[in-house]
Amino acid sequence: MHNFTYFLMGSPNGDPNSGIINLVFLGGIFLVFYFFIIRPQSQRQKEIQRKVSEMKKGDKVVTSSGIIGILNTIEDDSVLVEVGSNVKIRFLKTAISDVNPNKPEKKDK
């Protein structure tokens, strides 16, 4: 408990600048986390939301569970995705993790 108290108060030697140095160090750690983890993740989330709101029939979609299919029908909060020959699955829009409108579905040879 005493070591933690000293860390917050500064060094026990009475150096007045040690508290400021600790605050600057903690602020630097927060900035690193923000610019390398928090900000890119929020930008990616906004990009996915934009793609989901702009998707249209015929777009290739990927769900959060990894299912890939062609968008067949769009409703208020769900979509109907064709995953095979005459096989359609209904998903919530929130389950869509990527929309690739320009990537054609590969056909088996």
Biopython code that builds the backbone (N, CA, C, O; Angstrom):
import numpy as np
from Bio.PDB.StructureBuilder import StructureBuilder

atoms = [
    (1, "MET", "N", (0.830, -1.193, 0.000)),
    (1, "MET", "CA", (0.000, 0.000, 0.000)),
    (1, "MET", "C", (0.866, 1.246, 0.000)),
    (1, "MET", "O", (0.537, 2.235, -0.654)),
    (2, "HIS", "N", (1.970, 1.204, 0.729)),
    (2, "HIS", "CA", (2.815, 2.396, 0.807)),
    (2, "HIS", "C", (3.516, 2.697, -0.510)),
    (2, "HIS", "O", (3.709, 3.863, -0.854)),
    (3, "ASN", "N", (3.905, 1.647, -1.262)),
    (3, "ASN", "CA", (4.555, 1.882, -2.552)),
    (3, "ASN", "C", (3.606, 2.560, -3.524)),
    (3, "ASN", "O", (4.017, 3.436, -4.286)),
    (4, "PHE", "N", (2.336, 2.163, -3.505)),
    (4, "PHE", "CA", (1.348, 2.774, -4.376)),
    (4, "PHE", "C", (1.142, 4.238, -3.989)),
    (4, "PHE", "O", (1.025, 5.100, -4.859)),
    (5, "THR", "N", (1.097, 4.512, -2.718)),
    (5, "THR", "CA", (0.930, 5.892, -2.244)),
    (5, "THR", "C", (2.116, 6.741, -2.675)),
    (5, "THR", "O", (1.943, 7.886, -3.092)),
    (6, "TYR", "N", (3.315, 6.187, -2.577)),
    (6, "TYR", "CA", (4.492, 6.934, -3.002)),
    (6, "TYR", "C", (4.469, 7.185, -4.507)),
    (6, "TYR", "O", (4.885, 8.248, -4.969)),
    (7, "PHE", "N", (3.985, 6.210, -5.268)),
    (7, "PHE", "CA", (3.922, 6.387, -6.711)),
    (7, "PHE", "C", (3.009, 7.554, -7.067)),
    (7, "PHE", "O", (3.337, 8.347, -7.949)),
    (8, "LEU", "N", (1.882, 7.666, -6.399)),
    (8, "LEU", "CA", (0.966, 8.759, -6.694)),
    (8, "LEU", "C", (1.469, 10.097, -6.170)),
    (8, "LEU", "O", (1.224, 11.139, -6.778)),
    (9, "MET", "N", (2.162, 10.068, -5.058)),
    (9, "MET", "CA", (2.613, 11.314, -4.442)),
    (9, "MET", "C", (3.944, 11.778, -4.996)),
    (9, "MET", "O", (4.271, 12.960, -4.894)),
    (10, "GLY", "N", (4.707, 10.895, -5.570)),
    (10, "GLY", "CA", (6.033, 11.236, -6.047)),
    (10, "GLY", "C", (7.061, 10.455, -5.270)),
    (10, "GLY", "O", (6.716, 9.574, -4.483)),
    (11, "SER", "N", (8.318, 10.770, -5.482)),
    (11, "SER", "CA", (9.372, 10.025, -4.795)),
    (11, "SER", "C", (9.443, 10.454, -3.336)),
    (11, "SER", "O", (9.140, 11.601, -3.004)),
    (12, "PRO", "N", (9.844, 9.527, -2.463)),
    (12, "PRO", "CA", (9.946, 9.874, -1.042)),
    (12, "PRO", "C", (11.080, 10.843, -0.755)),
    (12, "PRO", "O", (11.175, 11.363, 0.356)),
    (13, "ASN", "N", (11.947, 11.098, -1.737)),
    (13, "ASN", "CA", (13.061, 12.028, -1.540)),
    (13, "ASN", "C", (12.575, 13.471, -1.477)),
    (13, "ASN", "O", (13.285, 14.350, -0.988)),
    (14, "GLY", "N", (11.382, 13.707, -1.965)),
    (14, "GLY", "CA", (10.853, 15.068, -1.964)),
    (14, "GLY", "C", (11.115, 15.806, -3.260)),
    (14, "GLY", "O", (11.029, 17.033, -3.293)),
    (15, "ASP", "N", (11.435, 15.085, -4.338)),
    (15, "ASP", "CA", (11.657, 15.721, -5.639)),
    (15, "ASP", "C", (10.325, 16.258, -6.150)),
    (15, "ASP", "O", (9.421, 15.460, -6.399)),
    (16, "PRO", "N", (10.158, 17.564, -6.318)),
    (16, "PRO", "CA", (8.862, 18.127, -6.710)),
    (16, "PRO", "C", (8.474, 17.833, -8.152)),
    (16, "PRO", "O", (7.297, 17.941, -8.496)),
    (17, "ASN", "N", (9.418, 17.467, -8.999)),
    (17, "ASN", "CA", (9.115, 17.223, -10.410)),
    (17, "ASN", "C", (8.684, 15.785, -10.696)),
    (17, "ASN", "O", (8.216, 15.496, -11.797)),
    (18, "SER", "N", (8.832, 14.888, -9.738)),
    (18, "SER", "CA", (8.531, 13.484, -10.007)),
    (18, "SER", "C", (7.031, 13.260, -10.241)),
    (18, "SER", "O", (6.670, 12.405, -11.049)),
    (19, "GLY", "N", (6.164, 13.988, -9.573)),
    (19, "GLY", "CA", (4.724, 13.858, -9.788)),
    (19, "GLY", "C", (4.326, 14.291, -11.187)),
    (19, "GLY", "O", (3.469, 13.670, -11.815)),
    (20, "ILE", "N", (4.938, 15.343, -11.669)),
    (20, "ILE", "CA", (4.659, 15.834, -13.024)),
    (20, "ILE", "C", (5.157, 14.826, -14.055)),
    (20, "ILE", "O", (4.494, 14.581, -15.063)),
    (21, "ILE", "N", (6.318, 14.248, -13.801)),
    (21, "ILE", "CA", (6.866, 13.260, -14.725)),
    (21, "ILE", "C", (5.944, 12.047, -14.802)),
    (21, "ILE", "O", (5.721, 11.502, -15.883)),
    (22, "ASN", "N", (5.408, 11.621, -13.655)),
    (22, "ASN", "CA", (4.477, 10.498, -13.647)),
    (22, "ASN", "C", (3.218, 10.819, -14.448)),
    (22, "ASN", "O", (2.730, 9.972, -15.196)),
    (23, "LEU", "N", (2.693, 12.022, -14.302)),
    (23, "LEU", "CA", (1.498, 12.413, -15.054)),
    (23, "LEU", "C", (1.774, 12.467, -16.556)),
    (23, "LEU", "O", (0.943, 12.036, -17.355)),
    (24, "VAL", "N", (2.930, 12.990, -16.939)),
    (24, "VAL", "CA", (3.289, 13.051, -18.357)),
    (24, "VAL", "C", (3.437, 11.634, -18.922)),
    (24, "VAL", "O", (3.002, 11.360, -20.041)),
    (25, "PHE", "N", (4.045, 10.745, -18.153)),
    (25, "PHE", "CA", (4.199, 9.351, -18.585)),
    (25, "PHE", "C", (2.842, 8.689, -18.778)),
    (25, "PHE", "O", (2.618, 8.037, -19.797)),
    (26, "LEU", "N", (1.934, 8.844, -17.821)),
    (26, "LEU", "CA", (0.599, 8.258, -17.939)),
    (26, "LEU", "C", (-0.171, 8.868, -19.109)),
    (26, "LEU", "O", (-0.891, 8.159, -19.812)),
    (27, "GLY", "N", (-0.027, 10.171, -19.322)),
    (27, "GLY", "CA", (-0.662, 10.828, -20.465)),
    (27, "GLY", "C", (-0.115, 10.302, -21.782)),
    (27, "GLY", "O", (-0.869, 10.127, -22.740)),
    (28, "GLY", "N", (1.182, 10.050, -21.840)),
    (28, "GLY", "CA", (1.795, 9.486, -23.047)),
    (28, "GLY", "C", (1.276, 8.091, -23.343)),
    (28, "GLY", "O", (1.022, 7.749, -24.498)),
    (29, "ILE", "N", (1.119, 7.283, -22.300)),
    (29, "ILE", "CA", (0.575, 5.937, -22.485)),
    (29, "ILE", "C", (-0.847, 6.013, -23.024)),
    (29, "ILE", "O", (-1.215, 5.254, -23.920)),
    (30, "PHE", "N", (-1.654, 6.933, -22.477)),
    (30, "PHE", "CA", (-3.028, 7.088, -22.965)),
    (30, "PHE", "C", (-3.040, 7.497, -24.438)),
    (30, "PHE", "O", (-3.845, 6.974, -25.209)),
    (31, "LEU", "N", (-2.164, 8.422, -24.845)),
    (31, "LEU", "CA", (-2.114, 8.858, -26.247)),
    (31, "LEU", "C", (-1.724, 7.703, -27.177)),
    (31, "LEU", "O", (-2.284, 7.570, -28.265)),
    (32, "VAL", "N", (-0.783, 6.884, -26.763)),
    (32, "VAL", "CA", (-0.381, 5.737, -27.573)),
    (32, "VAL", "C", (-1.568, 4.787, -27.743)),
    (32, "VAL", "O", (-1.849, 4.336, -28.854)),
    (33, "PHE", "N", (-2.267, 4.483, -26.641)),
    (33, "PHE", "CA", (-3.436, 3.608, -26.742)),
    (33, "PHE", "C", (-4.498, 4.215, -27.642)),
    (33, "PHE", "O", (-5.109, 3.503, -28.439)),
    (34, "TYR", "N", (-4.729, 5.514, -27.531)),
    (34, "TYR", "CA", (-5.766, 6.158, -28.332)),
    (34, "TYR", "C", (-5.436, 6.083, -29.819)),
    (34, "TYR", "O", (-6.281, 5.680, -30.618)),
    (35, "PHE", "N", (-4.217, 6.468, -30.201)),
    (35, "PHE", "CA", (-3.885, 6.559, -31.617)),
    (35, "PHE", "C", (-3.605, 5.207, -32.268)),
    (35, "PHE", "O", (-3.747, 5.077, -33.484)),
    (36, "PHE", "N", (-3.211, 4.198, -31.488)),
    (36, "PHE", "CA", (-2.891, 2.907, -32.088)),
    (36, "PHE", "C", (-3.964, 1.851, -31.887)),
    (36, "PHE", "O", (-3.949, 0.837, -32.585)),
    (37, "ILE", "N", (-4.901, 2.049, -30.956)),
    (37, "ILE", "CA", (-5.913, 1.028, -30.692)),
    (37, "ILE", "C", (-7.324, 1.583, -30.815)),
    (37, "ILE", "O", (-8.116, 1.072, -31.607)),
    (38, "ILE", "N", (-7.652, 2.605, -30.059)),
    (38, "ILE", "CA", (-9.032, 3.092, -29.973)),
    (38, "ILE", "C", (-9.470, 3.772, -31.266)),
    (38, "ILE", "O", (-10.527, 3.437, -31.801)),
    (39, "ARG", "N", (-8.702, 4.698, -31.771)),
    (39, "ARG", "CA", (-9.087, 5.477, -32.954)),
    (39, "ARG", "C", (-9.222, 4.608, -34.208)),
    (39, "ARG", "O", (-10.232, 4.726, -34.902)),
    (40, "PRO", "N", (-8.250, 3.738, -34.535)),
    (40, "PRO", "CA", (-8.431, 2.901, -35.729)),
    (40, "PRO", "C", (-9.637, 1.970, -35.631)),
    (40, "PRO", "O", (-10.320, 1.731, -36.627)),
    (41, "GLN", "N", (-9.900, 1.444, -34.438)),
    (41, "GLN", "CA", (-11.044, 0.549, -34.274)),
    (41, "GLN", "C", (-12.356, 1.297, -34.497)),
    (41, "GLN", "O", (-13.262, 0.774, -35.146)),
    (42, "SER", "N", (-12.469, 2.517, -33.966)),
    (42, "SER", "CA", (-13.711, 3.277, -34.147)),
    (42, "SER", "C", (-13.881, 3.688, -35.614)),
    (42, "SER", "O", (-15.004, 3.723, -36.116)),
    (43, "GLN", "N", (-12.791, 3.997, -36.300)),
    (43, "GLN", "CA", (-12.891, 4.332, -37.723)),
    (43, "GLN", "C", (-13.327, 3.118, -38.538)),
    (43, "GLN", "O", (-14.133, 3.252, -39.459)),
    (44, "ARG", "N", (-12.812, 1.946, -38.215)),
    (44, "ARG", "CA", (-13.223, 0.725, -38.918)),
    (44, "ARG", "C", (-14.697, 0.440, -38.682)),
    (44, "ARG", "O", (-15.410, 0.044, -39.604)),
    (45, "GLN", "N", (-15.162, 0.640, -37.445)),
    (45, "GLN", "CA", (-16.570, 0.408, -37.120)),
    (45, "GLN", "C", (-17.473, 1.360, -37.901)),
    (45, "GLN", "O", (-18.522, 0.949, -38.397)),
    (46, "LYS", "N", (-17.076, 2.621, -38.014)),
    (46, "LYS", "CA", (-17.858, 3.590, -38.786)),
    (46, "LYS", "C", (-17.895, 3.214, -40.263)),
    (46, "LYS", "O", (-18.925, 3.380, -40.918)),
    (47, "GLU", "N", (-16.773, 2.704, -40.798)),
    (47, "GLU", "CA", (-16.717, 2.295, -42.199)),
    (47, "GLU", "C", (-17.651, 1.110, -42.456)),
    (47, "GLU", "O", (-18.330, 1.069, -43.482)),
    (48, "ILE", "N", (-17.687, 0.156, -41.537)),
    (48, "ILE", "CA", (-18.584, -0.999, -41.685)),
    (48, "ILE", "C", (-20.038, -0.538, -41.631)),
    (48, "ILE", "O", (-20.859, -1.000, -42.424)),
    (49, "GLN", "N", (-20.369, 0.363, -40.710)),
    (49, "GLN", "CA", (-21.740, 0.871, -40.612)),
    (49, "GLN", "C", (-22.139, 1.603, -41.889)),
    (49, "GLN", "O", (-23.280, 1.494, -42.338)),
    (50, "ARG", "N", (-21.204, 2.347, -42.473)),
    (50, "ARG", "CA", (-21.497, 3.058, -43.721)),
    (50, "ARG", "C", (-21.762, 2.055, -44.850)),
    (50, "ARG", "O", (-22.707, 2.221, -45.620)),
    (51, "LYS", "N", (-20.928, 1.018, -44.946)),
    (51, "LYS", "CA", (-21.104, 0.006, -45.997)),
    (51, "LYS", "C", (-22.432, -0.725, -45.835)),
    (51, "LYS", "O", (-23.119, -0.985, -46.823)),
    (52, "VAL", "N", (-22.796, -1.057, -44.606)),
    (52, "VAL", "CA", (-24.054, -1.772, -44.367)),
    (52, "VAL", "C", (-25.238, -0.888, -44.734)),
    (52, "VAL", "O", (-26.223, -1.378, -45.286)),
    (53, "SER", "N", (-25.160, 0.401, -44.438)),
    (53, "SER", "CA", (-26.281, 1.283, -44.763)),
    (53, "SER", "C", (-26.411, 1.517, -46.274)),
    (53, "SER", "O", (-27.496, 1.842, -46.754)),
    (54, "GLU", "N", (-25.315, 1.354, -47.026)),
    (54, "GLU", "CA", (-25.333, 1.595, -48.474)),
    (54, "GLU", "C", (-25.443, 0.315, -49.303)),
    (54, "GLU", "O", (-25.439, 0.395, -50.532)),
    (55, "MET", "N", (-25.541, -0.867, -48.675)),
    (55, "MET", "CA", (-25.565, -2.107, -49.443)),
    (55, "MET", "C", (-26.857, -2.229, -50.242)),
    (55, "MET", "O", (-27.892, -1.666, -49.885)),
    (56, "LYS", "N", (-26.761, -2.978, -51.329)),
    (56, "LYS", "CA", (-27.920, -3.168, -52.199)),
    (56, "LYS", "C", (-27.957, -4.619, -52.670)),
    (56, "LYS", "O", (-27.004, -5.372, -52.474)),
    (57, "LYS", "N", (-29.054, -4.992, -53.284)),
    (57, "LYS", "CA", (-29.248, -6.356, -53.761)),
    (57, "LYS", "C", (-28.132, -6.727, -54.741)),
    (57, "LYS", "O", (-27.789, -5.947, -55.630)),
    (58, "GLY", "N", (-27.577, -7.919, -54.567)),
    (58, "GLY", "CA", (-26.509, -8.392, -55.434)),
    (58, "GLY", "C", (-25.119, -8.199, -54.851)),
    (58, "GLY", "O", (-24.154, -8.744, -55.386)),
    (59, "ASP", "N", (-24.987, -7.432, -53.757)),
    (59, "ASP", "CA", (-23.686, -7.239, -53.132)),
    (59, "ASP", "C", (-23.243, -8.514, -52.429)),
    (59, "ASP", "O", (-24.060, -9.265, -51.897)),
    (60, "LYS", "N", (-21.948, -8.740, -52.436)),
    (60, "LYS", "CA", (-21.380, -9.874, -51.714)),
    (60, "LYS", "C", (-21.142, -9.432, -50.274)),
    (60, "LYS", "O", (-20.499, -8.410, -50.037)),
    (61, "VAL", "N", (-21.658, -10.199, -49.309)),
    (61, "VAL", "CA", (-21.527, -9.835, -47.899)),
    (61, "VAL", "C", (-20.845, -10.954, -47.125)),
    (61, "VAL", "O", (-20.899, -12.124, -47.503)),
    (62, "VAL", "N", (-20.207, -10.563, -46.038)),
    (62, "VAL", "CA", (-19.580, -11.503, -45.114)),
    (62, "VAL", "C", (-20.180, -11.238, -43.747)),
    (62, "VAL", "O", (-20.230, -10.091, -43.302)),
    (63, "THR", "N", (-20.640, -12.292, -43.071)),
    (63, "THR", "CA", (-21.219, -12.133, -41.737)),
    (63, "THR", "C", (-20.133, -12.282, -40.682)),
    (63, "THR", "O", (-19.020, -12.721, -40.970)),
    (64, "SER", "N", (-20.477, -11.912, -39.464)),
    (64, "SER", "CA", (-19.511, -12.016, -38.371)),
    (64, "SER", "C", (-19.161, -13.465, -38.061)),
    (64, "SER", "O", (-18.127, -13.729, -37.448)),
    (65, "SER", "N", (-20.002, -14.404, -38.474)),
    (65, "SER", "CA", (-19.696, -15.821, -38.265)),
    (65, "SER", "C", (-18.901, -16.414, -39.426)),
    (65, "SER", "O", (-18.549, -17.593, -39.392)),
    (66, "GLY", "N", (-18.615, -15.612, -40.450)),
    (66, "GLY", "CA", (-17.782, -16.063, -41.556)),
    (66, "GLY", "C", (-18.540, -16.589, -42.752)),
    (66, "GLY", "O", (-17.927, -17.125, -43.675)),
    (67, "ILE", "N", (-19.846, -16.454, -42.768)),
    (67, "ILE", "CA", (-20.638, -16.930, -43.903)),
    (67, "ILE", "C", (-20.588, -15.880, -45.008)),
    (67, "ILE", "O", (-20.817, -14.695, -44.766)),
    (68, "ILE", "N", (-20.288, -16.330, -46.219)),
    (68, "ILE", "CA", (-20.188, -15.440, -47.380)),
    (68, "ILE", "C", (-21.345, -15.750, -48.312)),
    (68, "ILE", "O", (-21.633, -16.911, -48.600)),
    (69, "GLY", "N", (-22.003, -14.702, -48.781)),
    (69, "GLY", "CA", (-23.119, -14.913, -49.693)),
    (69, "GLY", "C", (-23.468, -13.655, -50.453)),
    (69, "GLY", "O", (-22.845, -12.607, -50.285)),
    (70, "ILE", "N", (-24.485, -13.784, -51.299)),
    (70, "ILE", "CA", (-24.965, -12.678, -52.116)),
    (70, "ILE", "C", (-26.253, -12.150, -51.490)),
    (70, "ILE", "O", (-27.151, -12.920, -51.150)),
    (71, "LEU", "N", (-26.329, -10.842, -51.344)),
    (71, "LEU", "CA", (-27.490, -10.203, -50.740)),
    (71, "LEU", "C", (-28.696, -10.333, -51.671)),
    (71, "LEU", "O", (-28.632, -9.960, -52.842)),
    (72, "ASN", "N", (-29.791, -10.867, -51.137)),
    (72, "ASN", "CA", (-30.981, -11.105, -51.939)),
    (72, "ASN", "C", (-32.080, -10.107, -51.616)),
    (72, "ASN", "O", (-32.656, -9.512, -52.527)),
    (73, "THR", "N", (-32.386, -9.909, -50.311)),
    (73, "THR", "CA", (-33.457, -9.016, -49.895)),
    (73, "THR", "C", (-32.997, -8.214, -48.682)),
    (73, "THR", "O", (-32.343, -8.741, -47.782)),
    (74, "ILE", "N", (-33.351, -6.927, -48.676)),
    (74, "ILE", "CA", (-33.019, -6.055, -47.545)),
    (74, "ILE", "C", (-34.319, -5.606, -46.898)),
    (74, "ILE", "O", (-35.213, -5.095, -47.572)),
    (75, "GLU", "N", (-34.420, -5.798, -45.586)),
    (75, "GLU", "CA", (-35.572, -5.326, -44.820)),
    (75, "GLU", "C", (-35.093, -4.307, -43.795)),
    (75, "GLU", "O", (-33.936, -3.889, -43.837)),
    (76, "ASP", "N", (-35.972, -3.898, -42.871)),
    (76, "ASP", "CA", (-35.625, -2.864, -41.904)),
    (76, "ASP", "C", (-34.390, -3.213, -41.078)),
    (76, "ASP", "O", (-33.424, -2.451, -41.054)),
    (77, "ASP", "N", (-34.418, -4.357, -40.404)),
    (77, "ASP", "CA", (-33.298, -4.715, -39.539)),
    (77, "ASP", "C", (-32.677, -6.062, -39.889)),
    (77, "ASP", "O", (-31.809, -6.549, -39.164)),
    (78, "SER", "N", (-33.111, -6.670, -40.994)),
    (78, "SER", "CA", (-32.552, -7.962, -41.386)),
    (78, "SER", "C", (-32.349, -8.005, -42.892)),
    (78, "SER", "O", (-32.861, -7.169, -43.636)),
    (79, "VAL", "N", (-31.584, -9.007, -43.318)),
    (79, "VAL", "CA", (-31.314, -9.218, -44.740)),
    (79, "VAL", "C", (-31.448, -10.701, -45.041)),
    (79, "VAL", "O", (-31.293, -11.544, -44.157)),
    (80, "LEU", "N", (-31.735, -11.006, -46.287)),
    (80, "LEU", "CA", (-31.789, -12.380, -46.748)),
    (80, "LEU", "C", (-30.593, -12.584, -47.666)),
    (80, "LEU", "O", (-30.453, -11.903, -48.682)),
    (81, "VAL", "N", (-29.721, -13.541, -47.295)),
    (81, "VAL", "CA", (-28.475, -13.770, -48.020)),
    (81, "VAL", "C", (-28.520, -15.152, -48.660)),
    (81, "VAL", "O", (-28.828, -16.143, -47.998)),
    (82, "GLU", "N", (-28.208, -15.209, -49.964)),
    (82, "GLU", "CA", (-28.139, -16.487, -50.666)),
    (82, "GLU", "C", (-26.722, -17.026, -50.526)),
    (82, "GLU", "O", (-25.762, -16.407, -50.986)),
    (83, "VAL", "N", (-26.601, -18.190, -49.883)),
    (83, "VAL", "CA", (-25.287, -18.766, -49.619)),
    (83, "VAL", "C", (-24.959, -19.944, -50.522)),
    (83, "VAL", "O", (-23.824, -20.421, -50.527)),
    (84, "GLY", "N", (-25.919, -20.409, -51.271)),
    (84, "GLY", "CA", (-25.710, -21.523, -52.194)),
    (84, "GLY", "C", (-26.836, -21.555, -53.201)),
    (84, "GLY", "O", (-27.647, -20.631, -53.266)),
    (85, "SER", "N", (-26.887, -22.603, -53.978)),
    (85, "SER", "CA", (-27.958, -22.742, -54.958)),
    (85, "SER", "C", (-29.289, -22.903, -54.234)),
    (85, "SER", "O", (-29.538, -23.927, -53.599)),
    (86, "ASN", "N", (-30.130, -21.898, -54.332)),
    (86, "ASN", "CA", (-31.454, -21.876, -53.692)),
    (86, "ASN", "C", (-31.403, -22.065, -52.180)),
    (86, "ASN", "O", (-32.361, -22.561, -51.588)),
    (87, "VAL", "N", (-30.301, -21.679, -51.551)),
    (87, "VAL", "CA", (-30.179, -21.729, -50.096)),
    (87, "VAL", "C", (-30.061, -20.298, -49.603)),
    (87, "VAL", "O", (-29.093, -19.605, -49.914)),
    (88, "LYS", "N", (-31.060, -19.852, -48.825)),
    (88, "LYS", "CA", (-31.082, -18.475, -48.333)),
    (88, "LYS", "C", (-31.170, -18.494, -46.821)),
    (88, "LYS", "O", (-31.893, -19.298, -46.233)),
    (89, "ILE", "N", (-30.414, -17.586, -46.199)),
    (89, "ILE", "CA", (-30.402, -17.460, -44.740)),
    (89, "ILE", "C", (-30.704, -16.016, -44.385)),
    (89, "ILE", "O", (-30.203, -15.090, -45.023)),
    (90, "ARG", "N", (-31.532, -15.833, -43.357)),
    (90, "ARG", "CA", (-31.853, -14.490, -42.884)),
    (90, "ARG", "C", (-30.899, -14.113, -41.752)),
    (90, "ARG", "O", (-30.704, -14.888, -40.816)),
    (91, "PHE", "N", (-30.303, -12.914, -41.840)),
    (91, "PHE", "CA", (-29.391, -12.390, -40.833)),
    (91, "PHE", "C", (-29.845, -11.010, -40.388)),
    (91, "PHE", "O", (-30.503, -10.289, -41.139)),
    (92, "LEU", "N", (-29.493, -10.653, -39.176)),
    (92, "LEU", "CA", (-29.660, -9.267, -38.746)),
    (92, "LEU", "C", (-28.592, -8.427, -39.429)),
    (92, "LEU", "O", (-27.501, -8.919, -39.717)),
    (93, "LYS", "N", (-28.897, -7.178, -39.686)),
    (93, "LYS", "CA", (-27.909, -6.300, -40.315)),
    (93, "LYS", "C", (-26.675, -6.144, -39.435)),
    (93, "LYS", "O", (-25.571, -5.947, -39.944)),
    (94, "THR", "N", (-26.854, -6.230, -38.127)),
    (94, "THR", "CA", (-25.715, -6.084, -37.219)),
    (94, "THR", "C", (-24.737, -7.251, -37.328)),
    (94, "THR", "O", (-23.599, -7.139, -36.871)),
    (95, "ALA", "N", (-25.158, -8.375, -37.928)),
    (95, "ALA", "CA", (-24.279, -9.536, -38.087)),
    (95, "ALA", "C", (-23.381, -9.418, -39.312)),
    (95, "ALA", "O", (-22.492, -10.248, -39.498)),
    (96, "ILE", "N", (-23.591, -8.414, -40.144)),
    (96, "ILE", "CA", (-22.782, -8.258, -41.356)),
    (96, "ILE", "C", (-21.502, -7.523, -40.986)),
    (96, "ILE", "O", (-21.535, -6.425, -40.430)),
    (97, "SER", "N", (-20.369, -8.153, -41.307)),
    (97, "SER", "CA", (-19.084, -7.558, -40.943)),
    (97, "SER", "C", (-18.349, -6.943, -42.129)),
    (97, "SER", "O", (-17.393, -6.193, -41.931)),
    (98, "ASP", "N", (-18.774, -7.244, -43.369)),
    (98, "ASP", "CA", (-18.138, -6.635, -44.534)),
    (98, "ASP", "C", (-19.071, -6.720, -45.732)),
    (98, "ASP", "O", (-19.838, -7.672, -45.878)),
    (99, "VAL", "N", (-18.990, -5.709, -46.580)),
    (99, "VAL", "CA", (-19.769, -5.661, -47.816)),
    (99, "VAL", "C", (-18.784, -5.401, -48.947)),
    (99, "VAL", "O", (-18.042, -4.419, -48.920)),
    (100, "ASN", "N", (-18.781, -6.286, -49.944)),
    (100, "ASN", "CA", (-17.871, -6.164, -51.086)),
    (100, "ASN", "C", (-18.691, -6.097, -52.367)),
    (100, "ASN", "O", (-18.916, -7.126, -53.004)),
    (101, "PRO", "N", (-19.138, -4.917, -52.754)),
    (101, "PRO", "CA", (-20.033, -4.836, -53.909)),
    (101, "PRO", "C", (-19.373, -5.185, -55.231)),
    (101, "PRO", "O", (-20.070, -5.597, -56.159)),
    (102, "ASN", "N", (-18.059, -5.037, -55.360)),
    (102, "ASN", "CA", (-17.410, -5.236, -56.658)),
    (102, "ASN", "C", (-16.733, -6.585, -56.798)),
    (102, "ASN", "O", (-16.103, -6.842, -57.824)),
    (103, "LYS", "N", (-16.839, -7.453, -55.807)),
    (103, "LYS", "CA", (-16.192, -8.764, -55.883)),
    (103, "LYS", "C", (-17.219, -9.810, -56.309)),
    (103, "LYS", "O", (-18.121, -10.140, -55.539)),
    (104, "PRO", "N", (-17.090, -10.327, -57.514)),
    (104, "PRO", "CA", (-18.047, -11.340, -57.969)),
    (104, "PRO", "C", (-17.848, -12.649, -57.236)),
    (104, "PRO", "O", (-16.739, -12.973, -56.811)),
    (105, "GLU", "N", (-18.924, -13.399, -57.088)),
    (105, "GLU", "CA", (-18.882, -14.718, -56.448)),
    (105, "GLU", "C", (-18.150, -15.672, -57.387)),
    (105, "GLU", "O", (-18.457, -15.735, -58.578)),
    (106, "LYS", "N", (-17.174, -16.419, -56.845)),
    (106, "LYS", "CA", (-16.437, -17.387, -57.652)),
    (106, "LYS", "C", (-17.292, -18.641, -57.839)),
    (106, "LYS", "O", (-17.869, -19.160, -56.884)),
    (107, "LYS", "N", (-17.361, -19.103, -59.046)),
    (107, "LYS", "CA", (-18.126, -20.306, -59.372)),
    (107, "LYS", "C", (-17.190, -21.505, -59.344)),
    (107, "LYS", "O", (-16.030, -21.409, -59.743)),
    (108, "ASP", "N", (-17.709, -22.643, -58.864)),
    (108, "ASP", "CA", (-16.929, -23.870, -58.863)),
    (108, "ASP", "C", (-16.772, -24.370, -60.302)),
    (108, "ASP", "O", (-17.702, -24.280, -61.104)),
    (109, "LYS", "N", (-15.597, -24.892, -60.613)),
    (109, "LYS", "CA", (-15.319, -25.383, -61.979)),
    (109, "LYS", "C", (-15.750, -26.806, -62.148)),
    (109, "LYS", "O", (-15.592, -27.375, -63.227)),
]
sb = StructureBuilder()
sb.init_structure("model")
sb.init_model(0)
sb.init_chain("A")
sb.init_seg("    ")
for serial, (resi, resn, name, xyz) in enumerate(atoms, 1):
    if name == "N":
        sb.init_residue(resn, " ", resi, " ")
    sb.init_atom(name, np.array(xyz, "f"), 0.0, 1.0, " ", f" {name:<3s}", serial, name[0])
structure = sb.get_structure()
